[in-house]
Amino acid sequence: MNEDTSARLGKIESSLAHLEHQVEQLNGVIIEQGKLLERMKKEVLRQSTAMATMELESIKANNTKPPHYQ
């Protein structure tokens, strides 16, 4: 190979190595975001359940029985 072809090949290999590194970093970020998303889903579900329970308790507390049921 001549020098020009060798230099171009070296540049391509360098660019490829850089891109592979970036893909690995992005994959790590995506994995972490997936974990965070799952934790957040669980937290939202927990809070929704707690709010529904509080709402039911509030409704029960405000729903007094008529005098003839007591």
URBELVEN-V781557 format. One record per residue. RES is the residue in three letters. PHI is phi in whole degrees, -180 to 180 (999 if undefined). PSI is psi in whole degrees, -180 to 180 (* if undefined). D_LAST is the distance of its C-alpha to the last C-alpha in whole Angstrom. Layout:
RES&PHI&PSI&D_LAST / RES&PHI&PSI&D_LAST
//
This chain:
MET&999&147&100 / ASN&-84&172&101 / GLU&-62&-39&100 / ASP&-63&-46&98 / THR&-66&-41&96 / SER&-64&-42&95 / ALA&-66&-43&94 / ARG&-64&-42&92 / LEU&-63&-42&91 / GLY&-62&-42&90 / LYS&-66&-41&88 / ILE&-63&-45&86 / GLU&-63&-41&85 / SER&-64&-44&84 / SER&-63&-41&82 / LEU&-63&-43&80 / ALA&-62&-41&80 / HIS&-63&-45&78 / LEU&-64&-40&76 / GLU&-62&-41&75 / HIS&-63&-44&74 / GLN&-63&-41&72 / VAL&-62&-42&70 / GLU&-63&-43&69 / GLN&-64&-45&68 / LEU&-63&-38&66 / ASN&-62&-41&64 / GLY&-62&-42&63 / VAL&-64&-44&61 / ILE&-63&-42&60 / ILE&-62&-46&59 / GLU&-64&-41&57 / GLN&-65&-36&55 / GLY&-63&-43&54 / LYS&-63&-44&52 / LEU&-63&-42&51 / LEU&-61&-43&49 / GLU&-63&-42&48 / ARG&-62&-41&46 / MET&-68&-38&45 / LYS&-61&-44&43 / LYS&-63&-41&42 / GLU&-66&-42&40 / VAL&-63&-42&39 / LEU&-62&-43&37 / ARG&-63&-45&36 / GLN&-69&-37&35 / SER&-63&-43&33 / THR&-64&-43&31 / ALA&-64&-42&30 / MET&-67&-40&29 / ALA&-63&-41&27 / THR&-63&-45&25 / MET&-63&-40&25 / GLU&-65&-43&24 / LEU&-63&-41&21 / GLU&-64&-39&20 / SER&-65&-42&20 / ILE&-64&-44&18 / LYS&-63&-39&15 / ALA&-68&-34&15 / ASN&-88&-8&15 / ASN&-97&81&13 / THR&-78&149&10 / LYS&-77&144&7 / PRO&-62&156&7 / PRO&-56&-33&5 / HIS&-75&-9&6 / TYR&-93&-9&4 / GLN&-92&*&0
//
